[in-house]
Amino acid sequence: MAVLNDIQHLLFEIGGIDEDYVAKHVIGIDDLPKSVEKYNPKYVEEITGIPEESLAKQPRSLQREAGCGGEYTGLKSFEIPNHMQELAEIWNVEYHKIPHWNQPTHVESILNFIEGGIIEIFWISGTKPLVSLPDLPRAWKILTKGKVFIVCQDIFMTESTAIADVV
């Protein structure tokens, strides 16, 4: 939670908030900057042990999730070398370590791998596959069969957290 508060703190600090969107969709936003004010990278390093330098880079790497279409974050395409180079710089990894020679695995393929016993651990983070996937009965069947160990990371209790082995 401290890391998330740090990201929010830094987004406010650098002006990385879409003010128009937030004004339309968020209640209580005026109180949030004060709530996360103390969560600067130095303070959060003391709590978590994550280096201050790494924490300070997080807002820059924060991108909108592309969803289940198989794209990289920020709607980056594996077919555009410039996109992969940008991600490598943001994520502080070597360009060749980002799989860009083939399309990332689509969520439906992941379900196939779970169903076939190839994937045994599935980490769900901030999304609700049991609500948003096109073939919900199939998703429920595969994810509740007990063949896969599910970790769900979310700030709310959802259908996904309800079936998870670890929340």
N, C-alpha and C positions, 0 to 999 in steps of 0.2 A: 504494500500500500504506500510505503514511503517513496518508492520509485515512481509510482503513478502520480503522487502529489508533487514530486520534483518535476516531472514532465509538465504537469499543469502549470506549476510555478514558472518554469522557463518559457512555456508558450505565452503566458501573459507578459513576461519580461521582454520577449523579442517581438511581440505583436503578432504572434502566430495564430491568432484566433480569428475565425471568420465571423466578424461581428454581426453581419446581416443574418446569417444562418442561426447563430446563437440567440439573437434577439427574438427570432420567430419560434424557436424550438426548445429553449431552456428556461426553466424557472429558477430563480435564486442565483443567477450568475453574478450579480453584483456582490454577493458575499464570498464567492469562491476565491478571488485573489487574496483576500485577507486570511482565509482558512489555510491556504497553501503557502503563504508568505515565508514561513520559516524553513520550508523544504527546499532549500538551495542545495546544489551538488555537494558542498562541503559537509553540511549537516547530514545529508542522506548517506554520504560515505561513512560517517561515524556509526550510523544505524545498521547499514547493510554490508559494509566492507567493499562495496563496488567503488572503484577509483573515481574520484571527482571528475577527471578528464573524460571518462567514458560517459558518465551521467550528463555532463554538459553537452555532449553530442546528440543525445537522444531526440530532442525536438526536431533536429535537422533530418533524422532518419525516420521520423514518424510520417507515415503516408496513409492515405485512405486505403482501406482494404478493398481489394478488387472483387471480393466475394468468391464464389465457387467456380468461377470460369476458368481456372487454371492459370491465370495471369500472376505475375509477381505483384508485390505491393505497389501502390501508386500507379496502377494500370501500366506498369512497365512490361514491355514485350520482349520475350527471349529472341525474337527475330531481328531486333534492332540493337546492334552492338553498342551504340551510344547509351542505350538504356541500361545494359548490363554493366557498362563501365561506371555509370553514375551509381548504380547499386553497390558495386564493389567499393567505390570511394566512401559512400555513406556508411556501409557496414564494416569498413576497414578490413576488407579481405582482398586477396589477390583475384583479379578478374577471372582467371581460369578456374577458380574454385566455385564459381557460381554456375550451376548447370544451365548452359545457354545453347547447347547443341540440340536440344529437343524440348518440346513443350512440357512445362511442369505437369505433374500428375493432377488430373481433374478429380474432384471429389467422388464422382461416380466410379472412376477407376479405383480409387482408394476403397470404396465399399466392395468392389469386386475382389480386391486383394484381401480384405478382412473376411469376406465370405469364403474365400479359398484357403484361408488359414495362413496366408503369407504375411499379413500385417497382424501382429498380436497385441500391439499397444496403440491406442488412438488418443491423441491429445486434442481436445476441443478448447479453443480459446476465443471468447468473446463472440461466438456465433451460435446459432441454434439450428443445427441440421435436422432435428426432429420436428421442426416447424417450417423450415424454409426450402427443403429439397423438393424437387418435382414429384418423386415417387415416395411419398411418406410411408405407406405401408411397408415397402421394401426396406427403407432406412430403419424403421422401428424394428422390423424382423431381424435385420443384420446386427444392429447395435444393442439389442436386448437379449440376444441368444446366449450370451455368456462365453462366446469364442474369443472375445477381445476385451482386454483390460482398458477401461476408459478413465482418463484424467480429464476433468472439466475445470477450466479456469474462467470464472465469470464473477462479476460483482453482484449478480442477482441470482436467486434460485430460479431455475428454468426447467424445461423438460429435459434438457441435456444434463443438468446437475442431478436431476432425480434418478437417472440411470447410471450415473458415474460411480466408479469404484473409489475414486479420490476426487474431492472437490477442493 
